[in-house]
Amino acid sequence: MIDMSNVMLEVKELTTKYITRFGEDVYAVDHVSLKVEEGKSLGIAGESGCGKSTLALSLMGYYFAPLHYTSGEIIIDGRNISGMDPDDVRRSILGTEIACIPQSAMNALNPTQKIINLIEDVIQAHNPIITKKEIYELAKERFEILGLPAEVLQKYSVELSGGMKQRTVIAVSVILCPKILIADEPSSALDVTSQKMVIKMLKDLMKNGFIKAMIFITHELPLLYNVTDDILVMYAGQIVEKGTAKEAVFDPLHPYSKGLMGSIIVPESGLRGIKLAAIPGVPPNLKNPPAGCQFAERCKYVQPECMVRPVDIREIGDGRAYRCIFSEEQLRKAYNSG
């Protein structure tokens, strides 16, 4: 049983949508529920277009057209921010309660300003009376703790390498010590050495108390195994599996999670040598979603019932759950028979 006093983020049945210029609703986040405890990290995995980044935007309560809040609750350390005015969110939530490392973080820095000037803008937006000297001393201390030389503060982003840019964006994102950090594909487009440094930096943020909990978003399940405590697998805006990192990587239950693991190269012991197999088909068009299971048209275990009615998520204890009409025993039997 989770002690609610230690839950940093709780999301209940969150639904958000895009409204196209033709007035069509696209439900990119569909009744998503999750919890992240203090000191824990949660991974969210899924292929491109499954709703991971939209979920990140939604969790920050920062809605601007065409993204719209529909229903559900977002509770950060006991404070419900659901449906708050975006300007109020920017003033009192972003940066201090929750922060995000955006996709393409290497391009997030303004090339016409020094790094210290960007940090001054962030801090003074929340504390107008703080002096530039105080900001510099704070930034210098934080950067050095996170393994970044103080000289970076006086540089422009164009003077930094790709890995250094990524780490600088991370440092700027946590300068106000947010309770929750969302890292959206923070290691993409980096070489292996830079990826390792970024991952270490994210772990150090928790270790040094700069953040209290983290959500790590990627399409690589094996990467999450080495970074996060628990994993959610998303497909077509829905959560299709919940479990510990070990369960999601080594013992996935949902056919999509199983296919996701089978379609990527995994260096972990026990998974080497498994033949790669692509998931057939493409995700559904969420402007006109299927009546039944969102994964039905791509699932080799599909039954007639899957095509006609929505499938609820099935809780099987200890925080593990999956969205399928088959019981755990039926799924394991199907997988063992090939």
C-alpha positions in Angstrom: 0.0 0.0 0.0 1.4 3.4 -1.0 1.7 6.0 1.7 -0.1 8.9 0.2 2.1 11.4 2.2 5.0 10.3 0.0 3.3 10.6 -3.3 4.8 13.5 -5.2 2.5 13.2 -8.3 -0.8 11.6 -8.6 -2.8 11.6 -11.8 -6.4 10.4 -11.9 -8.2 9.6 -15.2 -6.5 12.5 -17.0 -7.9 13.1 -20.5 -6.6 15.8 -22.8 -7.2 16.4 -26.5 -6.1 18.3 -29.5 -8.8 20.2 -31.5 -7.9 20.4 -35.2 -8.7 23.5 -37.3 -11.6 21.5 -38.7 -13.0 21.0 -35.2 -12.0 17.3 -34.9 -11.1 16.0 -31.4 -7.9 13.9 -31.1 -7.6 12.3 -27.7 -3.9 12.0 -27.3 -4.1 11.3 -23.5 -7.0 9.0 -22.7 -8.0 8.4 -19.1 -4.4 8.1 -17.8 -3.8 7.4 -14.2 -0.4 7.1 -12.5 1.5 7.8 -9.2 5.1 8.7 -8.5 6.5 8.5 -5.0 9.1 10.7 -3.4 12.6 9.4 -4.3 11.3 7.3 -7.2 11.5 7.5 -11.0 8.9 6.5 -13.4 9.5 5.6 -17.0 7.0 6.0 -19.8 7.7 4.1 -23.0 6.0 3.7 -26.4 6.6 4.3 -30.1 6.5 7.8 -31.7 3.0 9.3 -31.7 1.7 7.3 -28.7 1.1 10.4 -26.6 4.2 10.5 -24.3 5.1 14.1 -25.0 1.5 15.2 -24.9 1.2 13.5 -21.5 4.3 15.5 -20.4 2.7 18.8 -21.4 -0.6 17.8 -19.8 1.1 16.9 -16.5 2.5 20.4 -16.3 -1.0 21.9 -16.6 0.3 24.1 -19.4 -2.5 24.1 -22.0 -2.5 26.2 -25.1 -4.4 25.6 -28.3 -4.7 23.2 -30.0 -4.1 21.2 -26.7 -7.1 21.3 -24.3 -7.7 19.9 -20.9 -10.8 17.7 -20.8 -11.1 15.9 -17.5 -9.2 14.2 -14.6 -7.0 15.4 -11.8 -3.3 16.3 -11.6 -2.1 16.5 -7.9 1.4 17.6 -7.2 2.5 17.1 -3.6 -1.2 17.3 -2.5 -2.0 20.4 -4.6 -4.6 19.9 -7.4 -3.6 21.9 -10.5 -6.2 20.5 -12.8 -7.8 23.1 -15.0 -5.7 26.0 -13.6 -5.3 29.1 -15.7 -2.0 28.7 -17.8 -0.7 32.1 -16.5 -1.2 31.0 -12.9 0.5 27.7 -13.7 3.5 29.5 -15.2 3.8 31.8 -12.1 3.3 29.3 -9.3 3.8 25.8 -10.7 6.4 25.6 -13.5 10.0 25.6 -12.4 9.2 25.2 -8.7 6.7 22.4 -8.4 7.3 20.7 -11.8 9.8 21.2 -14.6 10.5 19.6 -17.9 13.5 18.9 -20.1 12.0 19.2 -23.5 12.6 17.1 -26.6 15.4 18.5 -28.8 16.8 20.1 -25.6 20.0 21.0 -27.5 18.0 23.5 -29.5 16.1 24.9 -26.5 18.8 27.5 -25.6 18.6 31.0 -27.0 21.9 31.4 -29.1 21.9 35.2 -28.6 22.1 35.1 -24.8 24.8 33.8 -22.4 23.7 30.9 -20.2 23.8 33.1 -17.0 21.3 35.5 -18.6 18.9 32.6 -19.3 19.2 31.6 -15.7 18.6 35.2 -14.5 15.4 35.3 -16.5 14.2 32.0 -14.9 15.0 32.9 -11.3 13.8 36.6 -11.4 10.5 35.5 -12.9 9.8 33.8 -9.5 12.0 36.1 -7.2 12.2 39.6 -8.7 14.2 41.0 -5.8 17.1 38.6 -6.0 20.4 40.2 -7.2 22.4 39.2 -10.2 25.4 38.4 -7.9 23.2 36.1 -5.8 22.0 34.4 -8.9 25.5 33.9 -10.2 26.7 32.4 -7.0 23.7 30.0 -6.8 24.1 29.0 -10.5 27.9 28.5 -10.1 27.3 26.2 -7.0 24.6 24.2 -8.8 26.6 23.7 -12.0 29.7 22.6 -10.1 27.7 20.1 -8.0 26.3 18.7 -11.3 29.7 18.4 -12.9 29.5 21.4 -15.1 32.4 24.0 -15.0 31.4 27.5 -13.9 32.9 28.9 -17.2 29.8 27.5 -19.0 27.7 30.3 -17.4 29.6 33.0 -19.4 29.3 31.1 -22.7 26.7 31.2 -25.5 25.0 27.9 -26.5 26.8 27.9 -29.9 30.1 27.5 -27.9 29.0 24.3 -26.3 29.1 20.7 -27.6 25.9 18.7 -28.0 26.4 16.8 -24.8 27.3 20.0 -22.9 24.2 21.8 -24.2 22.0 18.9 -23.0 23.5 18.9 -19.6 23.2 22.7 -19.4 19.5 22.5 -20.3 19.0 20.0 -17.5 20.9 22.2 -15.0 18.8 25.3 -16.0 15.5 23.2 -15.7 16.3 22.3 -12.1 17.7 25.6 -10.9 14.6 26.2 -8.7 14.7 22.7 -7.3 11.3 21.5 -8.7 9.7 18.6 -6.9 9.1 16.7 -10.1 11.3 16.6 -13.2 9.9 15.3 -16.5 12.8 14.3 -18.9 11.4 13.9 -22.4 13.8 11.9 -24.5 16.8 13.5 -22.7 19.4 11.2 -24.2 18.3 11.1 -27.8 20.6 12.3 -30.6 23.6 11.9 -28.3 26.6 9.5 -28.6 26.9 6.7 -26.1 29.4 8.6 -23.9 27.2 11.7 -23.7 24.2 9.6 -23.0 26.0 8.0 -20.0 26.9 11.4 -18.7 23.3 12.7 -19.0 21.9 9.6 -17.3 24.4 10.0 -14.4 23.5 13.6 -14.1 19.8 12.8 -13.8 20.5 10.3 -11.1 22.7 12.8 -9.3 19.8 15.3 -9.3 17.8 12.9 -7.1 20.8 11.9 -5.0 21.6 15.6 -4.2 18.1 16.5 -3.4 17.5 18.9 -6.4 14.4 17.0 -7.3 12.1 14.6 -5.3 10.8 12.5 -8.2 11.3 12.0 -11.9 9.4 10.9 -15.0 11.7 9.7 -17.8 10.1 9.4 -21.3 11.6 7.4 -24.1 10.8 4.8 -26.7 13.6 2.6 -25.5 12.4 0.1 -22.8 15.9 -1.2 -22.0 17.2 2.3 -21.3 14.4 2.7 -18.8 15.5 -0.5 -17.1 18.8 1.2 -16.1 17.2 4.5 -15.1 13.8 4.1 -13.6 12.1 2.1 -10.8 8.7 1.6 -12.6 7.6 1.7 -16.2 4.3 2.6 -17.9 3.8 1.5 -21.6 1.6 3.8 -23.6 -0.2 3.1 -26.9 -2.6 5.4 -28.8 -3.0 7.7 -25.7 -3.7 4.9 -23.3 -1.7 3.1 -20.6 -1.5 -0.5 -21.7 0.9 -1.9 -19.1 2.2 -0.9 -15.6 4.9 -2.7 -13.7 8.4 -2.5 -12.2 11.2 -1.8 -14.6 12.3 -5.5 -14.3 8.8 -6.7 -15.1 8.2 -4.5 -18.1 11.6 -5.4 -19.7 12.0 -9.0 -18.8 8.4 -10.2 -18.4 6.0 -7.9 -20.4 2.4 -9.0 -20.4 0.5 -6.9 -22.9 1.0 -8.0 -26.6 2.2 -4.4 -27.5 4.8 -4.4 -24.7 5.9 -7.8 -25.8 6.2 -6.6 -29.3 8.1 -3.5 -28.3 10.7 -5.6 -26.5 11.0 -8.0 -29.4 11.6 -5.2 -31.9 14.7 -3.7 -30.4 18.2 -4.8 -29.7 18.7 -5.5 -26.0 22.2 -6.0 -24.6 20.9 -7.2 -21.2 21.9 -10.7 -20.1 19.1 -13.2 -20.7 17.7 -11.3 -23.7 20.7 -11.4 -26.1 20.2 -13.6 -29.1 16.5 -13.2 -29.3 15.4 -12.8 -32.9 14.1 -9.3 -33.7 10.5 -9.0 -34.9 8.8 -5.8 -36.0 5.3 -5.0 -34.9 3.1 -5.1 -38.0 0.8 -2.3 -39.1 0.6 1.3 -37.8 -1.1 3.0 -34.8 -4.8 3.9 -35.2 -5.9 7.3 -36.4 -7.1 9.0 -33.1 -9.4 11.3 -35.0 -11.5 8.2 -35.7 -10.3 5.6 -33.1 -11.5 2.0 -33.2 -14.5 1.0 -31.1 -12.6 -1.8 -29.4 -9.0 -2.3 -28.3 -6.7 0.3 -29.8 -4.0 -2.4 -30.5 -6.4 -5.0 -32.0 -5.6 -4.4 -35.7 -1.9 -5.1 -35.0 -2.2 -7.9 -32.5 -1.7 -11.5 -33.5 -3.7 -12.7 -30.6 -6.8 -10.7 -31.5 -10.3 -12.1 -30.8 -13.6 -10.9 -32.3 -14.5 -9.4 -28.9 -11.4 -7.2 -29.0 -12.8 -5.3 -32.0 -16.2 -4.3 -30.6 -15.8 -2.9 -27.1 -13.2 -0.9 -25.2 -10.9 -2.8 -23.0 -10.4 -1.8 -19.3 -7.1 -2.0 -17.6 -6.7 -5.1 -15.5 -5.1 -4.8 -12.0 -3.3 -8.0 -10.9 -1.7 -6.8 -7.7 1.5 -5.1 -6.4 0.9 -2.2 -8.7 1.0 -4.3 -11.9 -1.7 -3.9 -14.5 -2.3 -4.4 -18.2 -5.1 -3.6 -20.7 -6.2 -6.9 -22.4 -9.2 -9.2 -22.4 -7.0 -12.2 -21.8 -6.1 -13.3 -18.3 -2.4 -13.4 -17.3 -2.5 -17.2 -17.6 -4.0 -17.0 -21.1 -1.4 -14.5 -22.2 1.5 -16.6 -20.9 0.1 -19.7 -22.5 -0.2 -17.9 -25.9 3.4 -16.6 -25.6 4.8 -20.0 -24.8 3.0 -21.6 -27.7 4.5 -19.0 -30.1 
